[in-house]
Amino acid sequence: MGAAAVGGAAAVVGARALRGPGRPVLRAGWGGGCRRLWALSGRAAAAASSPAGASSGSGALSPFDRRLKRKQKNWAALQAEPAKCDYLREEVGGRIADRVFDITRTFPLALDVGSGRGYIAQHLTKETVEKLIQVDIAENALKNAVESEIPTVSVVADEEFLPFKEDTFDLVVSSLSLHWVNDLPKAFREIHQVLKPDGVFIGAMFGGDTLYELRCSLQLAELEREGGFSPHVSPFTAVSDLGHLLSGAGFNTLTVDTDEIQVNYPGLFEVMEDLQGMGESNCSWNRKPLLHRETMLAAAAIYREMYGNSDGSVPATFQVYYMIGWKFHESQARPAQRGSATVSFGDLAKIDELRSRGKK
């Protein structure tokens, strides 16, 4: 992938760590009302006034129904206990915050793209980020944001049409939101545009192996019971493409790594219930509107038979891609010009010989 570095790790949550009877818990290891900022014109103004915007049409270039995704996220935020399904978002938000802390500087103004209920903000400190703008298409998520010590402003807007001026933010973060945009290259270009020179983007999104257990179980059950299958898990970006997309948007000094978080559930139906509570239900235009009861029961049995744990629980794997990219500035370190080296790699084989000569 060129400048992208890929690594791996796994965090496993045991089935006995439960929030209530038979429910999983995943914990990280370690305010204001909604309003719109800045005036927009043309297509961007239309997109901001209707967060589904130009992404609402079906077709190959718009795989997701953005209006439906907005409804799903708004519904999830209005549940009596929305925090009970936030364990995954809180965990990834904490890992994004850790990457922010690794950069030894203070960011006067930061932007959280697809902030939801503020899963990154709750882990940040005023010493690191002085002010944070939170953007999401779901107004209910912004209204019910979790508390943070950082002063925040909430803006209802589409991730593909950011309503901010060029060179505005010192830092842009995004956690588990960009996998739902219809035009990911455009979203990256928008983020790059609103960053100041020497600003940094730190993001996370679900990867291609996410929920592979659920996907395979549903496909096998449909083939057996209905003679064919439809996609029930949304498509994801491949990690091999991320570096090219970020580079094409103008970012440099790229880092891309991948992680896996595995959560154990009592069964398939609990997996799907929590996905709905996260606002992560499928919103692809080509999704099947319903599944027959017999197919669902067969899928649950296949899930347990193929992937079940010895204690009766079933795992659900969430693959997460983490990415870091910088906007160019003259002060940044740059690679030396080609041919300017003064030592050949071939001389490295003789280093012991040169050392012994030096001692003599």
Buried (B, 14 or more C-beta within 10 A) or exposed (E): BEBBEBEEEEBEBEBEBBBEEEBBBBEBEEBEEBEEBEEBEEEBBEBBEBBBBBBBEEEEEBBBBBBBBBBBBBBBBEBEEBBBBBBBBBBBBBBBBBBBBEBEEEBEBBBBBBBBBBBBBBBBEEEBBBBBBBBBBBBBBBBBBBEBEBEBBBBBBBBBBBBBEEEBBBBBBBBBBBBBBBBBBBBBBBBBBBBBEBBBBBBBBBBBBBBBBBBBBBBBBBEBBBEEBBBBBBEBBEBEBBBBBBBEBBBBBBBBBBBBBBBBBBBBBBBBBBBBBBBBBBBBBEBBEEBEEEBBBBBBBBBBEEBBEEEEBBBBBBBBBBBBBBBBEEEEEEEEEEEEEEEEEEEEEEEEEEEEEEEE
